[in-house]
Amino acid sequence: MTTHRAIPKHRAASAASADFRPVERGVNAVLFGALVIGLVWLGSMVYTIAGWAMD
């Protein structure tokens, strides 16, 4: 007696070959956007502190 349900072979093959690229592209785009925003924020903080030091 098995303790789990068997997945039919045709469904298992199609589930294994499912293409999740659109989701992965979206996640990568959001991460890249967050990286750019973080770098801009960091640059603005350095500019601000350097401006204070020049006063």
C-alpha positions, 0 to 999 in steps of 0.5 A: 500500500502506498502512502502517496498518490501516483502522478500519471506518467503523461502529467509528470512529464508535462509538469517537469518540462513546464517553462517558468521563464516568464516568472523568472524574468519578472523576478530578475527585472525586479531584482535588477531594478532594486539594485539600480535604486540601491546604487542611486540611493548610495550615490546620493548619500555619498554626495550628500555627506561630501557636500556637508564636508565641503561646507 
